[in-house]
Amino acid sequence: MDGTLVSTLDTYSKAYYAVLNDAGVAITREEVMPKFGKSAEGIISELIKDKGKNPEDYDMGGLIHQVRQRFIDHVEEVEPLPGVVDLLEEVKCKYKTAVATSSKRYAINVVLKRLNLLGYFDEIITQCDVKNGKPEPDIFLEAARKLNVGPNSCLVFEDSVFGIDAANRAGMHSVAVLTGSSSFEELKGFNPDVIVKTLADFDMAEVSKLF
């Protein structure tokens, strides 16, 4: 969802920056961006470790709650990314669709409902529905199971290296989108089938070439 469907990354980065600096962990917003694609706990833990501190010394649940609240307080900043609505309109009548996201269900409900995107998806799979987050393949494999299709019949759209890595591990095809937290070179290193600047640049004719 984040960075692929909707423009939440800037809003989230400001939330992580404010909450962690208030907690005495001096980070920049630029340090937050490369962590996206992981769970909130994973992002916060890594940012704390990067500063030579121990995550166990912090109230992780409290920090996550504060990040969520700050995000919700600024949710009006979030918009669909370029090409998202047109692509969803095109695929919905032909394919089963799912959101498989490291975000919690609260964020999905707040964001996708506000932007009228929920109706495009047959299934919603969140971090809470699986044991391991990205880059482990659990969340994509659960999406395939819920859609009742084999992993090799799935095409994943992702903006982060963690997501593309997870798609690879799940045995799925992937499209990397440069609207998120990872650069072209970073994404290319994980060998997605296609790399596009935005979803507006993805040609559905590519699907027939992949399967």
N, C-alpha and C positions, 0 to 999 in steps of 0.2 A: 504493500500500500504506500508507505512513506517513501517519497522520492521517485516512485514509479507511476502511481495513479494520481497522487495529490502532492501539493507543494508544502509539506509539513516540516521539512528538514530545517529551514531557517527558524521557524517558530520553536521547534524542539531545541535547536542549538542554543537559542537565547535562554530557554528554560533551564537547560543543564548548566549553562554558564552562570546564571544568577544563583541557582540553588547551591552549586558546589562552592562558588566563591563565598557565599554567605556562611557555608559550613567550614570555611578555612582552607579550602583546596583551591589554590590560585591557578586557574586554567584560563585559556582563551577560547573563543568560539571556534577558531580554526582547529584547535586540538580535538574538539568534539566531533567534527564532521567525519574523519576517517573511521570512527567507531560505529557509525550507523549501519544497520543490518543485523546487529546483535540485540539481545534483550536489554531492557532498561537496567537491570541489575548488572549485566555484562558490561554495558557502556560505563556505568558509574564506577564499577570495580576497577576497570582498566585505567580510567582517568585518575583514580586515587593512587593506584600502583605506579603510574607514570610519574607521580610526584614523590615517589619514595615513601608513601604512607601505606598503612595496613587497612584494607577495607573493613576488617573486623572491628576496628575502632570506631566505626560510624554506624548510625542507625539507618541501615539500608532501606528498610521499609518506609521510614519517615522521609528519606531523600526522594525515593521513587514517588511517594504521594505528593510531595511538593512540586516535583517536575510535572506530574500529571495535572495538578491544579493550575500551575502557571500556563501550561499548554491550553487548557480549557478556557482560561481567562482571555486568551488571545486567538481563539479558534477562528474568529472572523477573518484572520489573515490568510487562511488556507483556501486554495482554489484548485480545481483540476489542472493537471499539467497539459501541455499542448498535445492535441491529438487523442486524448484519452476518451472523451465522449464519443467521437466519431468511430474509433476502433471498437469500443464496447458495443455500439449500435450494430456494427458490421459482424462481430463475432457471435453476439448473443443469439442470433437466429440460426446459427450453423453449429455451434459447439457448446459443450458444457463448460461452465466457467466457475472459478473459485478465487477468492482472496486467501492467500497464505502469508501471514504477516507476523513479525516479531512483536507488533503492538498488541496491547491488551484490548479486550472487547470494548472497554469504555471508549477508547479512542475511535474505534471503528463506528460505534453507534453515534458518537458525536459528529465525526467528520463525514462519513459516507451518507448518513441520513440528511445532514445539512445540505450536502451537494447533490442529493437525489441520485446517488449512484448505487445504493444497496440493491435495487431491483434488477441490476444487471448480473447478479451473481447467484449461482445455485447453492454454493456452500461458502461459509466463512470459517477459516481455520486460524486459530491464534496460538500464541506462545503457550497459553494455558492448556491447550488440547494435546500437547506432546511432551515427552520427557526432555528432549534435547533441542535447543534452539539452533539456528543457522550458525556456523556452516554445516552442522550435521543435517542429514537429509530428512529427518523425521517429519517436518511440517509439510513438505511436498509429497511425501509418501502417504501421509494422512489425507491430504487433499485428493490424491488419486483414488484412495480407498473410498472416500466419501462420494466421489463422482462415479465410482464403479468402473474405472478404466485402468489399464496397465500403465506403469510409469513411462514405458517407451512410446506411449500414445500422447504424452503430455508436452506442452510447450510452455515454458516458464518465461515471464517477463520480469527482469530484475535490474536494479540500478546499482547494486553493491557487489563487491567481490565475494562477500560472505554468501550472498544469495546465489550467485552463479556457481560458486563452489558447491553449495548445497544441491543445486539442480544437477550438477555433474554427478555427485555422489548418489543421487536418486535415480540416475540413468535416464534423465529427461533432456530433451532439446531445450535450448535457451536463446533468448534475445536480450542483449544487454543494452540499457538505455542510459544515455549520458545526462540524465536529469537529476542525478542524485549525488552520492557521496564519493564515488570512485571515478578516476580518470580513465581516458581511453586506454592508455598503456596498462594500467592496473587491470582493467576488465579483460583486455586482450590476452593477458597472461593466463587467464583461466579458460581460454578457448570457447567462448560462446559461439553459437552457430551464426549469429548475426549481431552487429553492433550498429545502433542508430543514435542520432543526436537526440531526437524526441520520438514519441510514439506517432507523431504526425508523419514521420519519415518511414514508418514501417509499411511495407507493401504486403498485403495479405497473400499475394501470389507466391511469396516466399514459403508459405506453409506447405504448399504442395511439393516443394523441392526438398523439404526436410523429412517428409514421411513417405 
